[in-house]
Amino acid sequence: MGIVSDLGAEPTFNPASSSLRAMLANSGDRSAVEHFLCTQLCRLPTVDFRDQLEIADGNIGQRLLLKQDARIVGHAHLRFREVSWGKSRLLTCRINALDLLPGYQNPVVVRTMLREIEGVLRERRAVIVRANLADVSQRGSFPLWPSNWFASSSFKQYEANPRAILAEIAIRADAASAFHQLEYSKSCKATTIRPFRQMELAALMRIYRLHESTGYGFLKRPEEYWQWLVRRSTGAQILVAVDHRKHRGIKQRGGKIVAYAVISGNEILEILGEPANVVATEQLLTRICADAIEHNFRTLCLATADPNNRLAELYVVTRAAKKAQPSKKQKTSVIGVPSLKLLVRRLSPELLRRWRVTQTSDVAILGWGLGKHASRLVLNEKGLRLIDGDACHDRLICSQQIWIRLLLGELSAPAAFSANLLEASTPHAQRLAEILFPELPVWQAAWDHFINS
């Protein structure tokens, strides 16, 4: 059980000490963890800590504690979530921060915590951990990540002036053909934008699942988690687009919800619509821009990992898209993969799907690395395996971090070749890499991060 009371002077880490150990927290550690985070580190208010315990993936058993004797000196909150990844399903973990007392904020302790986190992930059969280690990376000689950890570059925050966005939407509407102008006008007249009602939760879940079934990186949200999301009084507002065009029965006289958006201040945390009704998301954006102008917001932020997203492209066209301003809190997202073989096994349905699109033989073998770090990716109709050893004739030459980024879709093979981050031993290896490793629009739900931070 963790000790709650302070012991006077702040302790410092002694590398020779054998009393420093990591362990998963149990129910008896709850008050000690609360004191450590809320009183000693002032990481979050007590009410927020207690609110985290309401959610299924926020229980105390998923907190990793670093203790010296019986005193808590470090903490990491592990949140496990299943993620849709095209045809594959992955168990992932997210960590907001490594919470360490000042005397323990050094490379040795950080690497110890990372190793312990990897051990927990292996036991749970999780394949990816995404961590916000901004505080760690800003100290001294950091970042000194292990070879299977790397800084993520996929997540971007676009900013644009709401007036400029409205002007661009108007320009596009005027430039459209007469037919599309008529259809757009009909859609605008038939669609109502209004606040979300609690009884409409099923409609939001349905729209999310339409994207989740085919997308990359969509977090699994069971109904209990959805209920917890929408009832939290965090300052986030939910707007819905309601289509009244189609004639429906008495039970559907209110129209059909075809899109929704979650907004907090001048940030769009999530905006999704039915794939067949793309105009509705644009109308939601128009309403959000009008509200932002009314509240005198100079910029409107959209967080997305997909630069080809229709709304992200609209931001880019306004020529005001940029990363978060320096005055805003920066988050360094670091990704770790505890087991490459397990990751490949979980990704096999998606990798096989890509290979079958242009399949020219019954078996494909793509090697990676040289010497003792070499391995082979073997694809056939029965499945996919990663085998240690000789990398074979058709192989890729790159660092382990580039190899992991290729597997996860954070980096496309053509981009890696052009940036001299990747070499192929043969033209066939290059073609196979370009088939297997496209750049993917990895979804990172800003709403989930906003609620759980």
N, C-alpha and C positions, 0 to 999 in steps of 0.2 A: 504494500500500500504506500502511495506517495505521501511525503510529509508536506503539510500545508504551511507551517509557521516559518518565518524568516529566521536565519541564523546569524544575523549581524552582517559582517563584511561579506562582500560578494566573493565566492570562491573562484579560483582560476584552475584551468585544466593542467594536469600534470601527466605527460605522456607515459611516465613510468607507473602510473596508478593502475592497479588491477581491479579497482572497485567500480570503474565506469562500465556500464553494461546497458544494452538496449533490450526492450521487451514491449509486447503489446499490452496496452492498458486493460484493466478489468473494471468492473463496476465499483470496486472499492477505491479506485483512483479518481473518481469523478470530481470530488471537491478539491483534491490536490491539483488536478489539471485546470480546473476553473480558476483557482488562485494563481497558478503559474501564468496563465494566459491573460487574465483580466486584471490582476493586481501587480504582479512582478514585471511583466512585459508590456502591459496596457495594450495588448494586441487587439482586443475587441471588448465591447461592453458585456457585462454579465448577462443581460437580457438576450443578446444575440447568441452567446454561447449556449444558453439553455434552450433557445429556439432551435438550434441545430439538432438537438436530441429528438425533435419531433419526427424527423425524416428518416426513412428506412436506411439510407446509405450514410447517415451521420452518427451512428451509434458509437458508444465509447470504445467498443472492441476493435475499432479500426483506427485507433490512435497509437502511434509508436512513440514510446517514451525512452529518453536517455536518462539514466539515473546514476548518480554517484552516491554510493552507499544507499540510503533510502530517499535521497533528495532528488527531485526532478530538475534536470539542468537543460534538457532539450526535448522537443516535441514535434511531431509531424502528424497531420490529420490526413489519413488515406481514405479517399472516396472512390469506391469501385463502381464502375458503370459499364454496361454492355453497349457496344457501338455497332451500328450497321456500317458495313464497308463494301458496298456493291453486293456481290453474292456471298460475301464472308460476314461472319459475326465475331467480334473481338471483345474480350474483357479488358478494360482499360482502368487506369487509376489516375487520379488527379490530386496534386498536393498544392495547396495555396502558398505555403512557406515552410522553411525550416526554422522553427522557433528555438533559439539558443540563448542562454544567458551570455552577457558580454564577455566573460572570462573564457568562454568555450567557443567563440566564433573564430575558428582557425581551420586550415585545410585538413588536418588530421581528423578532427571531429566531424567535419562535413563529409569526408570520404567514408568515415565509419558509418555515419547515418545512411548514406547512399547504399552502402553494401547491405546494411540491415533491411532497408526498404526493398532492395532487390530480392532478398531472401523471402520476405513476406509475399512479394509478387509471385515468386516461383511456386510457393505453397498454394496460392490461390489460382495458379495457372493463368495469371494476367500477362499480357504480352507487351503492353505499352504503359509507361508512366509519363504524365505531363506535369511539370512542376513550375511554379512561379518562384524563381530563385534570384530575383532582382537584387535583393539585399545582399545575398551571398556573392554575386558576381561583381558587386561594386567594392568589395573589401580586398585590399592588398593585392596579392598576386593571382586572384581568381580571374576568370574561370579556369580551373584545372580539372575539367571533367574527365572521368574514365572514358576509354575509347568507345564504349557503347552508349554514351550520353552525348548529346549535341544541342546547340542552340537552334531553336525552331525559327524559320523565317516565313512561314506560310500565312500568319495572321496579320492583317493590315487593318488600320482604321482610317477610313476616308472621311474627309471633312469638306464641306462646301457651304457656301452662303445659301440659305433657303430661298432668297429672292432669285438667285442665279439658277437654282434648280427649277423653280416655277417657270422662269423665262425659257429654259431649254425645253421643258415639257410643252409649252405653248408653241415654240418654234417647230417642234416635231409634229405636233397636231396640224399646224398650218401647211407643212410640207407634205403631208400624207395625201394619198389619192382621194378622190371624191368618195369612192366606196368606203375606204377605211375611215374617212372623216365622218361619214354617216353612221357607220357601226360604232365608232368611238362616242359619238353624240348620243346614240341610243343607250349605250352602256352606262354613260354618265347619268342620264336621266333616270335609268332604272335601278341605279345602285345608291344605297344610303350608307353613309359612314357614321357610326355611332359607337358609344362605349359598350363594352362587353358586359353581359349579364351572367351571373353564376350558373344559371340553368342551361347555358349554351356551351358548357365545357366539352361536351361530346363533339361539337362541330369543330372546335380547335384541335382536339385530338385527331379527328379524321383528316384534317388538312395536313397536320404534321406527319401522319403515317403515310400519306400519299408520297411525300418527299423521302421519308425514312426508308421506304421499301426499295428505292432505287439509288439513293444518295450515298455519299462517302462521309463517314464520321458523324452520322446522326446518332445522338445519345438515345438509348432506350428510355422511354418515359412511361412507366405504368400509371394506371389511373390514380393510385394513391399519391404518387409524386406530382401529377398534374394538379390534384386538389390542393396539395401543399403549396405549389407554386402560385396559384391564382388567389389564394386567400391571404397570403402574406402582405402586411401593410408596409411595404418598402418604398412607397413613392412611385412605383412603376404603374403606368396606365396602359390598359389594353383597349385597342380600337378594333372594330370588325367592319368588314364591307359586306353588306347584305344585298343580294340580287333579287329583285322583285319581278323580273321579266316573265318567268314561266308560270303558267297556271298550275296551282297545286291544290290539294285537298284542304279541308277546313283546318286540319292540324298544322298546316304549313303556310297559313295566310301571311305570316310575318316575313316571308321570304327565306332565302337560303344564304347562310354565311359562306362566302367563297374566298375570303382572305382575312388575315388578322395581322396586327402589328403590336409590339410591346415597346413602350417608350418610357424613358426615365430622363427628365430634364431635356437636354438637347441631344440625347443619344438614342438611336434606334437599336434596341437590344435584339429584336427578332421581327422579321416581316416575311410572311409566307402566304401564298395563295394557291388555289387549284391550278395545276399546270395548264389546263385548258382555258383559264380565265386570267390572262396576264394583265389585262387592263385594270383589274381590281387592285392589284398591288400598287400600280401607278397612281390610282385615285387615292389610296391610303397615303402614299407619299405626298400627294398634293395637299391633303388635309393636314398632315404632320408639318409640312412647310408653313402652311397658313398659321397654325398654332404657334410655331416657333417664331414667326414674325410678330405675332401678337404679344408674345412674351419677351420680345426684344433680344432673341438669341442671334448672335452674329454668325454662328456656324451651326450646322446640323451634322452629327457624326453617324456613320454607318460602319459597323464592325463586320467584316467578312473575310473569309479566306479564299474566295473565288473571284479573281479579277475579271472573269468573263460573265459574272452575274449581271443580269440586265440592269439592276439598279446601280451596281458598282460602276458599270460602264457609263451610266448617266452622270454619275459623280465625276468621272474622269473627263467627260466631254465638257463639263462646266469649267475645266481648267483650274479647279480649286482643290483637287484631290491631293492630299498629302498625309503623312504620318501624324500621329498625335503630337500636339504642340509640346515643346519642352517643359512648359509649366505644368503639364498634366503628369500624373503618376505613370511612369513607364513600367511595363511588366516584361521581364525576360522569361520567355517560355522555353524551358529546357526539356527535351524528350530523352527518355531512357528505355532501352530494350533489354530486359534481363536475359532473354534466350532467343537467339536468332532462329534456331531450329523450330521452336514452338511458334514463333511469329510466322515463319514460312508455312508451317502446317495449318495454322488458322487462316492464312491468306490463300491457301491452295484453291478453293472454289473460284475466287476472283481471278487469280493468275491463270488458271486453266481456261476460264471463259475468254480472257484476252488472247491466249494462245490459239484456241480453237477457231477464232475469227479468221485467222490467216494460216491455219495449219497446213503444212506442206509435207509432213512426215509423221510416222507413228510415235517417234520419240524425239525429244529435243533436250540437249544437255548444254547448259551454260555455266562455265566455271567462273570463279572469282578469286582474286588474290594470288599470292605466290608463296612457295615454301610451306612452313608450318601453319600459316594462316589461310591456306588454300581450301576451297570447298567447291562442290558441284551442285547446281540446281538441275534436277532431273524431272522432266515432264513427260507423262504418257497418259493414256486414257484411264489408267487405274488411279492416278493421283499425281502428287508432287512431293519430292523429298529434297532435303538439303543434306548432302553427304560430305563429311570432312575428308580431306586428302587431296590427291592430284586434281588440279583445276582443269585438266583436259586441254585439247587444242583450241576450242572456241571459248575464250575467257575474257573477262573484264578486269582491268587493272585500275584500282582506285583504293582510297582509304576505307576503313570500316564504316566511318560516319557517312561517307557518300553512298556506300552500299546500302546502309539502313535507310537513308533518305530516298533512295530509288525505290526500295520495297514499299515504303509508306506513301509514295506519290508526292512527297514534298519537293522532289526535284525530278524533272523529266530527263530521260536519257539523251535526247537531242540537245537540250540545254547544257547538260553536263559535258557532252562531247565538245560543244562549241566553246565552253569556258575552260577547256583543258583540265577538267576535274576527273575525266574518265577517258580511258583508252580501251580499244578493242583489239584483240590479237588477230582477228580475221573479219572480213566484211560480213560474213554470216553471223558472227557474234554481235556485231553492231546492229544488224537488222533485227535480230532476236531481242536485243535490249530495248530497241525502239518500240517493239510490239508490247513487251511485258511491262515497261516502265514509263507510262505517260504521266504528265503532271495532273494531279487530281484536285478538284475543289473540295478540300477537307473542311467539313462543317465543324465550327466550334461555337456552340450555343452561348452567345453572350448573356442571354437571359439566365441560364443556369449559373454562369460565373458570377453575375451580378447578385443573384439571390444568395449564393453560398460563400461569397467572399467575406 
